[in-house]
């Protein structure tokens, strides 16, 4: 064996990995329903540990049982001029076992009104997925939260259709609270299919790009939060019951930064600016969620109260 040949595997690895390091391109899972409930349980149990149900200022603490965020408690919110109570009651989400992928997938049933008008339905958890934990670090990463996002190249969804000509999209909300919709097209097919939204403005070649020099520390690391799936029905399409399944949602994007930590001086270790900022964001976010969970509990109690 020559002296050069023993380095061939190393060269091969470097060549394969080179585009990732040069372009800073990453394909990340936004949410995968095969491990969603396990991960959300771990995050919420850690979040709820040692939390008082009432804050010092009297506002409710953020105590949210993990099962509240399970797939079976996700909401199908119908938006239609002719929506009725039976449409709402029949529309639901459940966890379904896929034999083909040997994992849990999200099963959705939507009962659209049968009258002639445009309809849409939002599929989402009862409460927004939280982006920060109590240490001020990102939480739910690749379980509804995707971090270090630069320019988005494409977004893909694995969906099992049932030959209904309804359109599907996904909505993600960024760290500036701006929601973007990624439209995938229709589900007029049977069985599993990967649908992809491709950014028409994405430029693959670095030499053709306008190079932007962005400030680094202590600017925030951009992230996206899963907002909802959206199903659109045109007035010319049939209404009534409709079922389909979603396996996962992924995104390919440029990395906002490829050097998260400076090897010379760790800015965050010195100044702790990002930690303080994320703790403030987390407190504001969790305060809102705590109040909403309290309101939800009150409303649920009123709904379940039986008349005399």
C-alpha positions as CSV (number, residue, x, y, z in Angstrom):
1,X,0.0,0.0,0.0
2,X,1.4,3.4,-1.0
3,X,1.8,6.2,1.4
4,X,-1.0,8.1,-0.5
5,X,-3.5,5.3,-0.6
6,X,-4.0,5.1,3.2
7,X,-5.2,8.8,3.1
8,X,-7.8,8.2,0.4
9,X,-10.7,7.5,2.9
10,X,-9.9,10.7,4.6
11,X,-9.8,12.7,1.3
12,X,-13.2,11.0,0.4
13,X,-14.8,12.1,3.7
14,X,-13.5,15.7,3.2
15,X,-14.8,15.8,-0.4
16,X,-18.2,14.5,0.7
17,X,-18.3,17.0,3.6
18,X,-16.8,19.9,1.8
19,X,-20.1,21.4,0.4
20,X,-21.5,21.5,3.9
21,X,-18.6,23.4,5.3
22,X,-18.2,25.7,2.3
23,X,-21.9,26.6,1.8
24,X,-23.0,26.1,5.4
25,X,-26.1,24.2,4.1
26,X,-28.1,22.0,6.4
27,X,-31.1,19.8,6.0
28,X,-32.9,19.7,9.4
29,X,-36.1,18.1,10.8
30,X,-38.7,20.7,11.8
31,X,-41.0,18.1,13.3
32,X,-41.2,14.3,13.1
33,X,-44.2,12.6,14.6
34,X,-42.3,9.3,15.2
35,X,-40.6,10.8,18.3
36,X,-42.6,14.0,18.9
37,X,-44.5,12.9,22.0
38,X,-41.5,11.4,23.7
39,X,-39.5,14.6,23.1
40,X,-42.3,17.0,24.2
41,X,-42.8,14.9,27.3
42,X,-39.1,15.3,28.3
43,X,-39.1,19.0,27.6
44,X,-42.3,19.7,29.5
45,X,-41.4,17.6,32.5
46,X,-38.1,19.5,32.8
47,X,-39.9,22.8,32.3
48,X,-42.5,22.1,35.0
49,X,-40.1,20.8,37.7
50,X,-40.1,23.0,40.7
51,X,-42.4,25.7,39.2
52,X,-44.9,27.4,41.4
53,X,-48.5,27.4,40.2
54,X,-48.7,31.1,41.1
55,X,-46.0,33.7,40.5
56,X,-44.9,36.2,43.1
57,X,-46.8,38.9,41.2
58,X,-50.0,36.8,41.2
59,X,-50.0,35.7,37.6
60,X,-50.4,32.0,36.9
61,X,-47.2,29.8,36.6
62,X,-46.6,27.8,33.4
63,X,-47.8,24.3,34.3
64,X,-48.7,22.4,31.2
65,X,-49.1,18.6,31.4
66,X,-47.3,16.9,28.5
67,X,-50.4,15.1,27.4
68,X,-52.0,18.4,26.6
69,X,-49.5,18.7,23.7
70,X,-50.0,15.1,22.5
71,X,-51.2,14.6,18.9
72,X,-54.6,13.4,20.1
73,X,-55.1,16.9,21.6
74,X,-54.0,18.8,18.6
75,X,-56.7,21.1,17.1
76,X,-58.3,21.1,13.7
77,X,-59.6,24.7,13.4
78,X,-62.1,25.1,10.6
79,X,-62.5,28.5,8.9
80,X,-65.6,28.6,6.8
81,X,-68.7,30.7,6.5
82,X,-70.9,27.6,6.8
83,X,-69.1,25.7,9.5
84,X,-71.4,24.1,12.0
85,X,-70.9,22.3,15.3
86,X,-71.0,18.8,13.7
87,X,-68.1,19.8,11.4
88,X,-66.1,20.9,14.4
89,X,-66.8,17.8,16.4
90,X,-66.0,15.4,13.6
91,X,-62.6,17.1,12.8
92,X,-59.8,15.7,14.9
93,X,-56.2,14.5,15.1
94,X,-55.0,11.1,16.3
95,X,-51.7,9.2,16.5
96,X,-51.6,6.4,13.9
97,X,-49.0,3.6,13.5
98,X,-47.5,3.4,10.0
99,X,-46.5,-0.2,9.1
100,X,-44.5,1.1,6.2
101,X,-42.3,3.4,8.2
102,X,-42.7,1.5,11.6
103,X,-43.4,4.8,13.4
104,X,-46.2,7.0,14.6
105,X,-47.6,9.5,12.2
106,X,-50.1,12.3,12.5
107,X,-53.6,11.3,11.4
108,X,-56.1,14.1,10.5
109,X,-59.8,13.9,9.8
110,X,-61.4,17.1,8.5
111,X,-65.2,17.4,8.0
112,X,-65.6,20.3,5.6
113,X,-69.1,21.8,5.1
114,X,-70.8,20.4,2.0
115,X,-72.0,23.8,0.9
116,X,-70.4,25.7,-2.0
117,X,-67.7,28.1,-0.6
118,X,-63.9,28.2,-0.1
119,X,-62.8,26.6,3.2
120,X,-59.6,26.1,5.1
121,X,-58.5,24.2,8.1
122,X,-55.5,24.8,10.5
123,X,-53.9,21.8,12.2
124,X,-51.9,22.7,15.2
125,X,-51.2,22.0,18.9
126,X,-53.4,23.7,21.5
127,X,-50.5,25.8,22.7
128,X,-47.5,27.1,20.8
129,X,-44.3,25.0,21.1
130,X,-41.9,26.9,23.4
131,X,-38.5,27.9,22.1
132,X,-36.6,28.4,25.3
133,X,-36.0,26.4,28.5
134,X,-35.5,27.8,32.0
135,X,-31.7,27.9,31.5
136,X,-32.2,30.3,28.6
137,X,-31.2,27.7,26.0
138,X,-33.2,26.6,22.9
139,X,-35.8,23.9,23.6
140,X,-37.7,21.5,21.3
141,X,-35.0,21.7,18.7
142,X,-36.0,19.6,15.7
143,X,-39.3,19.0,17.5
144,X,-41.1,22.1,16.3
145,X,-38.2,24.5,16.7
146,X,-35.4,24.9,14.1
147,X,-32.5,27.1,14.9
148,X,-29.6,28.9,13.2
149,X,-31.7,29.5,10.0
150,X,-30.2,31.7,7.3
151,X,-31.7,31.7,3.8
152,X,-34.3,28.9,3.3
153,X,-33.6,26.7,0.3
154,X,-36.6,24.3,0.5
155,X,-39.2,22.9,2.8
156,X,-40.6,19.3,2.4
157,X,-43.4,17.3,3.9
158,X,-44.1,13.6,3.7
159,X,-47.9,13.2,3.4
160,X,-50.2,10.2,2.7
161,X,-53.1,11.4,0.5
162,X,-56.4,9.8,-0.3
163,X,-57.1,11.2,-3.8
164,X,-58.7,14.5,-2.6
165,X,-57.8,17.6,-4.6
166,X,-57.2,19.7,-1.5
167,X,-54.1,21.9,-1.2
168,X,-51.7,21.7,1.8
169,X,-49.2,24.2,3.2
170,X,-47.2,24.6,6.4
171,X,-46.8,27.8,8.4
172,X,-43.7,28.7,10.5
173,X,-43.1,31.7,12.7
174,X,-39.7,33.2,13.0
175,X,-38.0,34.8,16.0
176,X,-39.4,38.2,15.0
177,X,-42.9,36.8,15.3
178,X,-43.4,36.9,11.5
179,X,-45.3,33.9,10.1
180,X,-44.4,32.5,6.6
181,X,-46.5,30.0,4.7
182,X,-44.8,27.3,2.6
183,X,-47.2,26.0,-0.1
184,X,-46.8,22.4,-1.2
185,X,-49.7,21.9,-3.7
186,X,-52.5,19.4,-3.8
187,X,-53.0,15.9,-2.3
188,X,-54.7,14.4,-5.3
189,X,-52.8,11.1,-5.0
190,X,-53.0,7.9,-3.0
191,X,-50.3,6.6,-0.6
192,X,-47.1,8.5,0.6
193,X,-45.5,11.3,-1.3
194,X,-42.9,13.9,-0.6
195,X,-44.1,17.4,-1.5
196,X,-41.5,20.2,-1.6
197,X,-41.7,24.0,-1.6
198,X,-38.6,25.4,-3.4
199,X,-37.4,28.9,-2.8
200,X,-37.4,30.5,-6.3
201,X,-35.0,33.2,-5.2
202,X,-32.4,30.8,-3.7
203,X,-29.0,31.1,-5.4
204,X,-26.8,27.9,-5.3
205,X,-23.6,29.4,-6.6
206,X,-21.7,31.5,-4.1
207,X,-20.0,33.6,-6.8
208,X,-23.5,34.8,-8.0
209,X,-24.6,35.9,-4.5
210,X,-24.5,39.3,-3.0
211,X,-22.3,38.8,0.1
212,X,-23.9,40.2,3.2
213,X,-21.7,40.9,6.2
214,X,-24.0,40.7,9.2
215,X,-23.2,41.7,12.8
216,X,-22.5,38.7,15.1
217,X,-22.5,38.6,18.8
218,X,-24.7,39.6,20.6
219,X,-27.3,39.4,17.8
220,X,-29.9,36.7,18.2
221,X,-29.5,33.4,16.4
222,X,-32.5,33.2,14.0
223,X,-35.0,30.4,14.5
224,X,-38.4,29.2,13.2
225,X,-41.2,27.8,15.3
226,X,-43.8,25.4,13.8
227,X,-47.1,27.2,13.6
228,X,-49.6,24.9,11.8
229,X,-50.4,22.9,8.8
230,X,-53.1,24.4,6.5
231,X,-55.5,22.6,4.2
232,X,-57.4,24.6,1.5
233,X,-60.6,23.5,-0.2
234,X,-61.9,25.3,-3.2
235,X,-65.6,25.9,-3.6
236,X,-65.7,23.7,-6.7
237,X,-64.4,20.7,-4.7
238,X,-66.5,18.2,-2.7
239,X,-67.0,18.7,1.0
240,X,-67.7,16.2,3.8
241,X,-65.2,13.9,5.5
242,X,-61.6,13.7,4.4
243,X,-58.6,11.9,6.1
244,X,-54.8,12.1,5.5
245,X,-51.6,11.5,7.3
246,X,-48.3,13.4,7.9
247,X,-45.0,11.8,8.7
248,X,-42.7,14.7,9.1
249,X,-41.7,18.2,8.0
250,X,-38.1,19.1,7.0
251,X,-36.2,22.2,5.9
252,X,-33.0,22.8,4.0
253,X,-31.4,26.2,4.8
254,X,-28.2,28.1,5.0
255,X,-26.6,28.3,8.4
256,X,-26.9,31.8,9.8
257,X,-23.4,31.2,11.3
258,X,-21.0,28.3,11.0
259,X,-18.9,29.4,14.0
260,X,-21.2,29.3,17.0
261,X,-18.4,29.8,19.5
262,X,-15.1,31.8,19.0
263,X,-12.2,29.5,19.9
264,X,-10.2,32.6,21.1
265,X,-12.8,34.4,23.3
266,X,-16.2,33.0,24.2
267,X,-18.3,36.2,24.0
268,X,-21.3,34.7,25.8
269,X,-19.2,33.3,28.7
270,X,-17.8,36.8,29.2
271,X,-20.9,39.0,28.8
272,X,-23.9,36.6,29.2
273,X,-26.0,39.0,27.0
274,X,-27.8,36.3,25.0
275,X,-28.6,34.3,28.2
276,X,-30.2,37.3,29.8
277,X,-32.1,38.1,26.6
278,X,-33.4,34.6,26.2
279,X,-34.4,34.4,29.8
280,X,-36.4,37.6,29.4
281,X,-38.0,36.2,26.2
282,X,-38.7,32.9,27.9
283,X,-40.3,34.6,30.8
284,X,-42.5,36.7,28.5
285,X,-43.4,33.6,26.4
286,X,-44.2,31.4,29.4
287,X,-46.2,34.1,31.1
288,X,-48.5,34.3,28.1
289,X,-48.7,30.5,27.9
290,X,-49.4,30.3,31.6
291,X,-52.2,32.8,31.3
292,X,-53.6,31.0,28.3
293,X,-53.4,27.6,29.9
294,X,-55.3,29.1,32.9
295,X,-58.0,30.5,30.6
296,X,-58.2,27.2,28.8
297,X,-58.8,25.4,32.1
298,X,-61.5,27.9,33.1
299,X,-63.2,27.7,29.7
300,X,-63.0,23.9,29.8
301,X,-64.6,23.9,33.2
302,X,-67.4,26.0,32.0
303,X,-68.0,23.8,29.0
304,X,-68.1,20.7,31.1
305,X,-70.4,22.3,33.7
306,X,-73.8,20.6,33.5
307,X,-77.0,22.6,33.8
308,X,-79.2,22.2,36.8
